[in-house]
Amino acid sequence: MRKELINTIDRFPEYRTKIHDLYLKDEDFRSLCEDYFLCGEQLKKVKNINLSDKLLQIECQQVCLELEAELIKFLRSHA
């Protein structure tokens, strides 16, 4: 299974089946999962940056939250 699919299922286990189905069938959802995974990976990297770059950490965290909100909206609209 792809990392971005596993990542999304781990974050939203209550939607496991729906996530899997949408990932296989919907290119937009697949892309959203990929973006969410990559954002999480980037957030891990910037958290290791010194405190003077705290703004970068906050911005990255905000993007991840926005992607997460999009995922929730997508899952609820396809329930």
C-alpha positions in Angstrom: 0.0 0.0 0.0 1.3 3.5 -0.8 2.5 5.7 2.0 0.1 8.5 1.4 -2.9 6.0 1.6 -1.6 4.5 4.8 -1.0 8.0 6.3 -4.6 9.1 5.5 -6.1 5.9 6.9 -4.0 6.2 10.0 -5.3 9.8 10.5 -8.9 8.9 9.8 -9.4 5.2 10.7 -13.2 5.6 10.9 -13.2 6.2 7.1 -10.9 3.4 6.2 -13.1 1.7 3.6 -14.2 5.1 2.1 -10.6 6.3 1.9 -9.4 3.1 0.2 -12.3 3.3 -2.4 -11.8 6.9 -3.1 -8.1 6.6 -3.4 -8.5 3.9 -6.1 -11.3 5.7 -8.0 -10.8 9.4 -7.7 -7.7 11.2 -9.0 -8.5 14.4 -7.0 -8.7 12.5 -3.8 -5.5 10.6 -4.5 -3.7 13.9 -5.2 -5.1 15.4 -1.9 -3.8 12.3 0.0 -0.4 12.8 -1.6 -0.3 16.5 -0.8 -1.3 15.8 2.8 1.4 13.1 3.2 4.1 15.4 1.7 3.0 18.3 3.9 3.3 16.1 7.0 6.8 15.0 5.9 7.8 18.6 5.4 6.4 19.6 8.8 8.6 16.9 10.4 11.6 18.5 8.7 10.9 22.1 9.7 10.2 21.1 13.3 13.9 20.3 13.5 14.9 23.8 12.3 16.0 26.2 15.0 13.5 28.5 16.7 14.4 31.5 14.6 12.4 29.8 11.8 9.3 29.3 13.9 7.2 31.2 11.3 8.1 28.5 8.7 6.9 25.8 11.1 3.6 27.6 11.8 3.0 28.2 8.1 3.7 24.5 7.3 1.4 23.4 10.1 -1.3 25.7 8.8 -1.1 24.2 5.3 -1.3 20.7 6.8 -4.4 21.7 8.7 -6.0 23.1 5.6 -5.3 19.9 3.7 -6.8 17.9 6.6 -9.9 20.0 6.5 -10.2 19.4 2.7 -9.8 15.6 3.3 -12.6 15.7 5.9 -14.9 17.7 3.6 -14.2 15.3 0.7 -14.9 12.2 2.9 -18.1 13.6 4.3 -19.4 14.7 0.9 -18.8 11.2 -0.5 -20.2 9.3 2.5 
